[in-house]
Amino acid sequence: MNPQAEFPEAFEICQQFTISHDQMIEVIERMTKEIKMGLARDTHPRSVVKCHISHVQDLPTGLERGKFLALDLGGTNFRVLLVTLISDSESDMISKTYIMDKSLIIGPGSELFDFIAECLAKFCKDHQVERDNLPLGFTFSFPLRQDGLANGVLTAWTKGFSCDGVVGKNVVQLLNEAIARRGDLKINIVAIINDTVGTLMSCAFSSRNCRIGLIVGTGTNASYVEKTANTEMLQNFHTSSKQNMVINCEWGAFGDNGVLEFIKTSYDKQVDKQTPNVNKQTFEKCISGMYLGELVRLIVVDLIYRGILFKGKSSELVFQKWSFETSFISEVESDAPGQYRNANIVLDKMGLRQATDVDKRCLRFICQTISTRAAKLTSCGLVCLINKMNANDVTIGVDGSVYRFHPKFHDLLVHYVSKLLRPGYHFHIVLSEDGSGRGAALVAAAAVSNKQNPSKYTYQ
């Protein structure tokens, strides 16, 4: 395929999304500066990459045992899990997913937490643990400022949530109040974590040198292991008895201060204007599943208007905002060269049924352009964290729908991280097996055991 010769107009548009090696190095340098600012007390208020302290300082040792509850709230599906840690490599999980009505994610915060408490109560009664006072870890995949392991204040809603009365409040307290209103449940909430922290912890259970947790799904974020001596936002950081601290970067906001303008396109700016959080989550809007499909749609619509794609013919659906799902990108790119089975299905869903093979190749090229840029930027973030830790052999735990289902995203990450890393550095990227469940349980296990025996859990 020669895109420049076959569809020059589309090629010209897609060139705007091309990021050179030198530009990738610049992204790494600018993110590094923001992370250092986020960690330092004097500059933290000005940094857009907040580097929130997770208060998780104990990675899995293999000694964790017992039953733990876990909650996972990060999108329109909410899960409750019962995790049994059996050995240093074995765990058993029972879970149930509850679908939330849209009214819950935009309505009063009290209704959201009443719903969570109701689901938790039903689950616990089904498994006869409602009075066992089991330790619970809460994976809450929204930006939190944590003043303790079980004290997380929501700083902003993302992913389409906008519940009143939650921003600026301790989420654990809101859940405890909802549980208390019911009066039929005895639970001990010992930890609240971000999904990236859960991913890191879950992968560290089987890969002891895992030091980065990455999410590339509806949103994107990463956590990593930092020296406690560098975490100035931690009270008494200089006298902490533990050497390391897991940091929740909240890197989706990278670029909100304008430092990524040099890679943004007019299409990025169009997508941004269509969101409820304009000029926020700049990095995320270039990478995550909530936005990639819309970038493709905008390019396709532009080419339809010019009479280049589909002979200028369109459908009502293609002009609807957000109608081109990011999953369609994965489907289109899953076709073998010269094959269009998945592309035909996607085009049929979009009402575009008169596409030529050239149209389909053009669509694939657009999808590849958008997903490749997302992988390049994600790679920049990973290299930034590896360099910051000075880790010459590190495992990266990854979860999220974009990473899981895109046919080439893993390979793209490996390729670009390899090109950007300094010689002699080694890394492994592994898929997290239910980090939001097992990870939260492991944090809860470490929290409980640490209270009982403070010297037992240390980094290896």
Disulfide bonds with the S-S distance in Angstrom:
none
